[in-house]
């Protein structure tokens, strides 16, 4: 029982980190493919600082969504999924 609870906790943490990392990559990918977005940061005095702050903002949003998703999936679907074989 403890092993199953611990494995669900680890899976929830990993899903939260994974979703947070995907959100973190959003500004990086957008910066790579969008000229308009790239020039928004390139020609400003504090462009590098603003880009870093924007990536950290998306990382925080991703962690929030990821850990909320992991909590909901582990709490609601977890017990019923183990009974139904999901």
GUVEXDO-734749 format. One record per residue: residue number from 1; y, z, x of N, C-alpha, C in turn. Coordinates in Angstrom, 2 decimals, decimal comma. Atoms other than C-alpha are relative to their C-alpha. Last residue first. Layout:
BEGIN
NODE    n      npy      npz      npx     capy     capz     capx      cpy      cpz      cpx
NODE  NUM        Y        Z        X        Y        Z        X        Y        Z        X
...
% end
This chain:
BEGIN
NODE    n      npy      npz      npx     capy     capz     capx      cpy      cpz      cpx
NODE   86    -1,05     0,93    -0,46     1,79   -15,82    -6,52     0,34     0,34     1,42
NODE   85     0,44     0,82    -1,13    -1,57   -14,15    -7,22     1,02    -1,00     0,48
NODE   84     0,38     1,32     0,48    -0,75   -12,84   -10,70    -0,43    -0,93     1,13
NODE   83     1,01    -0,13     1,06    -0,73    -9,15    -9,80    -0,52    -1,36    -0,44
NODE   82     1,22    -0,53    -0,62     1,01    -9,72    -6,46    -1,10     0,18    -1,04
NODE   81     0,65     1,04    -0,78     3,53   -11,99    -8,16    -1,28     0,49     0,65
NODE   80     0,70     0,87     0,94     4,33    -9,38   -10,79    -0,72    -1,11     0,74
NODE   79     1,12    -0,69     0,65     5,14    -6,74    -8,17    -0,80    -0,89    -0,94
NODE   78     0,99    -0,59    -0,90     7,16    -9,14    -5,97    -1,15     0,70    -0,70
NODE   77     1,16     0,88    -0,09     8,90   -11,21    -8,65    -1,11     0,63     0,82
NODE   76     0,43     0,54     1,30    11,38    -8,59    -9,78    -1,29    -0,79     0,13
NODE   75     0,07    -1,01     1,05    11,95    -6,31    -6,79    -0,59    -0,56    -1,29
NODE   74     0,96    -1,05    -0,32    11,12    -8,60    -3,88    -0,18     1,01    -1,12
NODE   73     1,34     0,59    -0,07    12,80   -11,66    -5,36    -1,05     1,08     0,29
NODE   72     0,42     0,39     1,35    15,85    -9,67    -6,41    -1,42    -0,55     0,02
NODE   71     0,19    -1,21     0,81    16,19    -7,90    -3,06    -0,52    -0,35    -1,38
NODE   70     1,21    -0,68    -0,45    15,64   -11,09    -1,08    -0,30     1,24    -0,81
NODE   69     1,15     0,82     0,39    18,22   -12,96    -3,15    -1,31     0,68     0,40
NODE   68     0,10    -0,15     1,45    20,74   -10,15    -2,73    -1,20    -0,77    -0,53
NODE   67     0,61    -1,31     0,25    19,97   -10,10     1,00    -0,08     0,30    -1,50
NODE   66     1,38    -0,07    -0,48    20,53   -13,82     1,26    -0,66     1,32    -0,29
NODE   65     0,88     0,74     0,90    23,62   -13,98    -0,94    -1,46     0,14     0,42
NODE   64    -0,07    -0,62     1,33    25,37   -11,20     0,98    -0,96    -0,71    -0,96
NODE   63     0,77    -1,24    -0,04    24,16   -12,49     4,35     0,00     0,68    -1,37
NODE   62     1,42     0,31    -0,06    25,38   -15,97     3,48    -0,87     1,23     0,05
NODE   61     0,38     0,47     1,34    28,81   -14,73     2,42    -1,50    -0,28    -0,04
NODE   60    -0,01    -1,18     0,87    29,09   -12,76     5,68    -0,41    -0,38    -1,42
NODE   59     1,16    -0,81    -0,36    28,05   -15,82     7,70    -0,10     1,24    -0,89
NODE   58     1,17     0,60     0,64    30,56   -17,96     5,79    -1,27     0,76     0,35
NODE   57    -0,14    -0,18     1,45    33,37   -15,59     6,78    -1,22    -0,57    -0,73
NODE   56     0,39    -1,39     0,28    32,11   -15,48    10,38     0,11     0,29    -1,49
NODE   55     1,46    -0,08    -0,11    32,26   -19,29    10,50    -0,49     1,41    -0,27
NODE   54     0,60     0,68     1,15    35,80   -19,21     9,12    -1,52     0,03     0,07
NODE   53    -0,11    -0,88     1,18    36,90   -16,58    11,63    -0,63    -0,64    -1,23
NODE   52     0,93    -1,11    -0,18    35,55   -18,68    14,50     0,04     0,94    -1,20
NODE   51     1,35     0,53     0,22    37,36   -21,75    13,16    -1,05     1,10     0,16
NODE   50     0,17     0,21     1,44    40,62   -19,77    12,83    -1,40    -0,54    -0,31
NODE   49     0,12    -1,31     0,64    40,30   -18,49    16,40    -0,23    -0,15    -1,50
NODE   48     1,32    -0,54    -0,35    39,62   -21,96    17,75    -0,23     1,36    -0,66
NODE   47     1,08     0,72     0,66    42,55   -23,43    15,83    -1,38     0,57     0,30
NODE   46     1,11    -0,95     0,05    45,12   -20,81    16,90    -1,22    -0,62    -0,69
NODE   45    -0,03    -0,88    -1,17    47,76   -23,27    18,05    -1,19     0,95     0,04
NODE   44    -0,73    -1,24     0,25    46,86   -25,93    15,52    -0,10     0,90     1,22
NODE   43    -1,41     0,13    -0,35    45,95   -29,53    16,24     0,83     1,23    -0,36
NODE   42    -0,26     0,49    -1,35    42,17   -29,17    16,40     1,47     0,08     0,38
NODE   41     0,03    -1,07    -1,00    41,55   -26,93    13,40     0,45    -0,47     1,38
NODE   40    -0,66    -1,18     0,57    42,52   -29,24    10,53     0,07     1,12     1,03
NODE   39    -1,42     0,05    -0,38    41,59   -32,21    12,71     0,78     1,18    -0,55
NODE   38    -0,12    -0,21    -1,44    37,92   -31,26    12,40     1,46     0,02     0,43
NODE   37     0,24    -1,43    -0,26    38,06   -30,88     8,61     0,18     0,31     1,49
NODE   36    -1,11    -0,75     0,60    39,63   -34,32     8,23    -0,13     1,50     0,27
NODE   35    -1,18     0,12    -0,86    37,18   -35,87    10,66     1,16     0,82    -0,53
NODE   34    -1,22     0,28     0,74    34,18   -34,54     8,74     1,20    -0,04     0,95
NODE   33     0,02     1,26     0,74    30,72   -34,81    10,31     1,31    -0,36    -0,69
NODE   32     0,60     1,10    -0,74    30,70   -32,21    13,09     0,18    -1,33    -0,73
NODE   31    -0,88     0,33    -1,12    33,15   -29,78    11,52    -0,53    -1,20     0,77
NODE   30    -1,18     0,64     0,60    31,13   -29,84     8,30     0,98    -0,43     1,08
NODE   29     0,42     1,35     0,40    27,98   -29,12    10,30     1,18    -0,75    -0,61
NODE   28     0,32     0,74    -1,23    29,65   -26,17    12,03    -0,39    -1,43    -0,33
NODE   27    -1,24     0,48    -0,63    31,30   -24,96     8,82    -0,27    -0,81     1,26
NODE   26    -0,78     0,89     0,87    27,90   -24,94     7,02     1,31    -0,45     0,65
NODE   25     0,00     1,36    -0,52    25,91   -23,46     9,94     0,85    -0,96    -0,83
NODE   24    -0,74     0,00    -1,26    26,84   -19,89     9,04     0,11    -1,41     0,56
NODE   23    -1,42    -0,05     0,35    25,69   -20,47     5,45     0,87    -0,04     1,25
NODE   22    -0,32     1,29     0,61    22,29   -21,55     6,79     1,47    -0,05    -0,41
NODE   21    -0,13     0,98    -1,08    22,23   -18,52     9,10     0,32    -1,38    -0,55
NODE   20    -1,26    -0,24    -0,72    22,93   -16,17     6,20     0,23    -1,01     1,10
NODE   19    -1,05     0,52     0,88    20,10   -17,76     4,20     1,37     0,21     0,64
NODE   18     0,10     1,46     0,06    17,73   -17,18     7,10     1,08    -0,62    -0,86
NODE   17    -0,53     0,53    -1,26    18,93   -13,61     7,74    -0,03    -1,52    -0,02
NODE   16    -1,44    -0,25    -0,04    18,42   -12,71     4,09     0,64    -0,56     1,25
NODE   15    -0,61     0,97     0,91    15,00   -14,40     4,03     1,52     0,19    -0,03
NODE   14     0,01     1,33    -0,61    14,01   -12,49     7,17     0,61    -1,05    -0,92
NODE   13    -0,99     0,02    -1,09    15,12    -9,18     5,68     0,06    -1,38     0,63
NODE   12    -1,33    -0,02     0,59    13,22    -9,85     2,45     1,09    -0,05     1,05
NODE   11    -0,24     1,32     0,58    10,08   -10,85     4,35     1,38    -0,08    -0,63
NODE   10    -0,26     0,91    -1,12    10,30    -7,66     6,44     0,28    -1,41    -0,51
NODE    9    -1,30    -0,36    -0,56    10,62    -5,51     3,32     0,37    -0,95     1,14
NODE    8    -1,01     0,51     0,94     7,73    -7,34     1,65     1,41     0,31     0,50
NODE    7    -0,05     1,45    -0,15     5,57    -6,74     4,75     1,02    -0,62    -0,95
NODE    6    -0,66     0,32    -1,26     6,48    -3,05     4,75     0,10    -1,50     0,20
NODE    5    -1,43    -0,28     0,17     5,60    -2,68     1,08     0,78    -0,35     1,25
NODE    4    -0,56     1,03     0,90     2,27    -4,42     1,63     1,49     0,21    -0,21
NODE    3    -0,04     1,26    -0,74     1,46    -2,24     4,66     0,61    -1,12    -0,85
NODE    2    -1,15    -0,07    -0,90     2,40     0,91     2,79     0,16    -1,31     0,77
NODE    1    -1,19     0,00     0,83     0,00     0,00     0,00     1,26     0,00     0,87
% end
